[in-house]
Amino acid sequence: MKKSDKLLVAWALISILFWWGYTLFGGGYTPFPLYFSLWLGGVGAIVWFFRQRLAGRLQHWRRSNCLKFLVLGYGMVLLEEIFAALSNHLSEGFQLLVFIERIGQFWALNLFAFTGFIVAWYVLISRVEYTNREVFYLSGAWGIFAEHVYRALFTDPPAFLLIAALEILTYGLLITPAMLSMAPRGQRHIPRLWKYLITYSLLFVCSLAPVAMLMLLRSHFAYLFPPARFIAL
């Protein structure tokens, strides 16, 4: 693990500890500590410690790169949203049937929200040369944009500092199994500045149609998606 990776993990741990303290000592309930503890501390730790074995098995999985990438990309989103649904639902008082309903709603929303992210990364990784670290951190930076965390940098800098590292790790983790499954990968070398501009341009363009469809459906069939108090319209 490089020094920058260790600093990111330390930053995230401090953030999680703050959110647990905020929740337990009178700040009011927030889904952040439970969600990030389960997702990053649970799933993230497993993926990290077994990443080499995981990569070997996924690359020897006898399916096309495209099918593996899509299955793993969407699979990670569905898994992640179970934790998101649970963490948010607990603010309502746990009820099994409502929890199951919330899972379905979070799945419906994020299958649309993450389609551009998954499809764009498949196109990019299959054609352009990236290191695993590049994919992870570029995905994490996209998370800062997609979750609107960047706005807090100007309006509430402490809030930005307490959520940014968590979102970077969350989005990096989401794409990691799909990324590890890709073999062979793209070999086209592009200067770094142009590569990063192309990366974010394609992530943005590929997200336009599914996000527009999500907004349209949510405006007409709000009951299919999480209540606005969990994820704002």
GUTOR-959320 format. One record per residue (C-alpha): x, z, y; residue in three letters. Coordinates in steps of 0.001 Angstrom, whole numbers, padded with zeros to 6 digits, always signed. Each point is the difference from the previous one (the first is absolute). Layout:
BEGIN
XZYALA
...
//
This chain:
BEGIN
+000000+000000+000000MET
+001440-001023+003358LYS
+000254+002380+002919LYS
-002854-001792+001794SER
-002217+000478-003058ASP
+000816+003714-000148LYS
-000811+000377+003687LEU
-003354-001745-000503LEU
-000876+002274-002928VAL
+001020+003097+001984ALA
-002097-001195+002942TRP
-002983-000487-002327ALA
+000420+003434-001598LEU
+000070+001680+003403ILE
-003150-001920+000940SER
-001842+001030-003167ILE
+000999+003636+000490LEU
-001318-000137+003555PHE
-003347-001417-001123TRP
-000344+002649-002714TRP
+000725+002682+002588GLY
-002463-001552+002416TYR
-002724-000030-002655THR
+000652+003426-001510LEU
+000556+001941+003210PHE
-002981-000846+002108GLY
+000456-003550+001217GLY
-002983-001283-001979GLY
-000258-002202-003051TYR
+001889-003275-000058THR
+000461-002226-003059PRO
+003668-000640+000814PHE
+001769+002784-001945PRO
-001879-000410-003281LEU
-000037-003792+000110TYR
+003690-000439+000775PHE
+001020+002766-002407SER
-001836-001707-002869LEU
+000888-003566+000916TRP
+003620+000404+001073LEU
+000934+003203-001782GLY
-001761-001054-003206GLY
-000149-003767-000413VAL
+002918-000662+002346GLY
+002317+002397-001804ALA
-000859-001505-003396ILE
+000611-003563+001211VAL
+003296+000988+001626TRP
+001478+001908-002934PHE
-001047-002621-002564PHE
+000460-003088+002176ARG
+002699-001620-002144GLN
-001929+000473-003237ARG
-003173-001135+001755LEU
+001701-003149+001322ALA
+001300-000873-003452GLY
-003372+000358-001651ARG
-001885-001850+002697LEU
+002444-002894+000051GLN
-000323-000365-003763HIS
-003797+000064+000188TRP
-000927-003450-001304ARG
-002259-001125+002803ARG
+000546-002276+002976SER
+001629+001480+003076ASN
-003132-000719+001998CYS
-002341+001790-002413LEU
+002309+003008-000331LYS
+000454+000274+003748PHE
-003726-000130+000730LEU
-000937+002418-002790VAL
+002653+002509+001041LEU
-000653-000405+003725GLY
-003751+000501-000275TYR
+000490+002630-002703GLY
+002120+002144+002308MET
-002613-000333+002745VAL
-002762+001133-002360LEU
+002084+002944-001197LEU
+000949+001013+003527GLU
-003591-000098+001182GLU
-001086+002516-002645ILE
+002235+002532+001740PHE
-001225-001125+003417ALA
-003633+000351-001105ALA
+000612+003455-001464LEU
+001875+001298+003035SER
-002694-001183+002382ASN
-002930+000999-002212HIS
+001139+003632-000232LEU
-001000+000420+003644SER
-003600-000502-001192GLU
+000190+002553-002801GLY
+000821-001455-003407PHE
-002846-001641-001907GLN
+000913-002198-002947LEU
-002588-002723+000582LEU
+000808-000201+003704VAL
+003714-000111-000841PHE
-000581-002955-002339ILE
-001996-001700+002756GLU
+002828+000596+002472ARG
+002536-001529-002407ILE
-002119-003153-000211GLY
-000291-000137+003773GLN
+003731+000454+000566PHE
+000709-002650-002636TRP
-002380-002459+001661ALA
+001609+000479+003399LEU
+003606-000176-001074ASN
-000285-002927-002385LEU
-000775-001973+003142PHE
+002445+001851+002231ALA
+003007-000491-002299PHE
-000632-003544-001227THR
+002094-001576+002746GLY
+002791+002514-000589PHE
+000160-000742-003731ILE
-000393-003772+000197VAL
+002513-000371+002828ALA
+002623+002033-001828TRP
-000413-002058-003156TYR
+000564-003206+001963VAL
+002989+001468+001827LEU
+001770+001650-002939ILE
-000432-003040-002216SER
+001683-002277+002555ARG
+002307+002005+002276VAL
+002946+002243-000823GLU
-000771+003684+000628TYR
+001620+003192-001176THR
-002310+002662-001421ASN
+000818+002216+002972ARG
-000991-002734+002441GLU
-003382-000443-001662VAL
-000573+003760-000037PHE
+000853+000609+003642TYR
-001645-003155+001316LEU
-003158+001054-001825SER
+000302+003463+001473GLY
+000331-001354+003524ALA
-003072-002167-000644TRP
-001840+003204-000909GLY
+000803+001421+003442ILE
-001743-003041+001471PHE
-002880-000276-002480ALA
-000939+003681+000289GLU
+000300-000110+003824HIS
+002566+002797-000110VAL
+002093-001805+002623TYR
-002634+000824+002637ARG
+000841+003691-000272ALA
+003582-000775+001008LEU
-001299-000543+003538PHE
-002947+002417+000098THR
+001047+002871-002280ASP
+003693-000199-001039PRO
-000073+003205-002128PRO
-002867-001445-002062ALA
+002006-003194-000474PHE
+002986+001980-001246LEU
-002186+001942-002438LEU
-001644-003029-001614ILE
+002425-002938+000325ALA
+002334+000885-002886ALA
-002970+000651-002281LEU
-001493-003426+000703GLU
+003360-001714-000493ILE
+000350+001570-003433LEU
-003642-000671-000870THR
+000136-003727+000713TYR
+003421-000358-001563GLY
-001257+001679-003156LEU
-003092-002197-000156LEU
+002047-003163-000400ILE
+002811+001432-002138THR
-001305-000607-003571PRO
-001036-003559+000876ALA
+003379-000614+001619MET
+001869+001397-003015LEU
-001937-002311-002328SER
+001240-003178+001685MET
+002643-001886-002002ALA
+001243-002494+000960PRO
-000408+000474+003729ARG
+000426-002252+003006GLY
+003545-001071+000795GLN
-000444-001665+003379ARG
+002259+001688+002533HIS
-001361+000279+003546ILE
+001722+001734+002932PRO
-001290+003543+000234ARG
-001801-000315+003350LEU
-001878-003126-001086TRP
-000762+001500-003389LYS
-001585+003066+001529TYR
-002001-002068+002495LEU
-001272-002179-002835ILE
-000809+003085-002072THR
-002206+001629+002592TYR
-001562-003266+001082SER
-001105-000753-003560LEU
-001222+003562-000593LEU
-002091-000301+003154PHE
-001382-003472-000719VAL
-000864+000790-003625CYS
-001851+003122+001117SER
-002236-001714+002557LEU
-002660-001446-002316ALA
-000455+002982-002364PRO
-000028+002507+002882VAL
-002529-002129+001906ALA
-002169-000140-003134MET
+000329+003769-000372LEU
-001108+000596+003588MET
-002974-002331-000447LEU
-001113+001628-003246LEU
+000503+003493+001346ARG
-002149-000745+003036SER
-002879-001142-002237HIS
+000471+002106-003142PHE
+001599+003199+001237ALA
-001092+001955-003084TYR
+002425-002016-002149LEU
+002990+001418+001881PHE
+001296+003458+000965PRO
-001876+001760+002823PRO
+001468-000577+003453ALA
+001019+003669+000208ARG
+002570-000732-002736PHE
+001151-003442+001142ILE
-001057-001109+003465ALA
-001793-003304+000437LEU
//
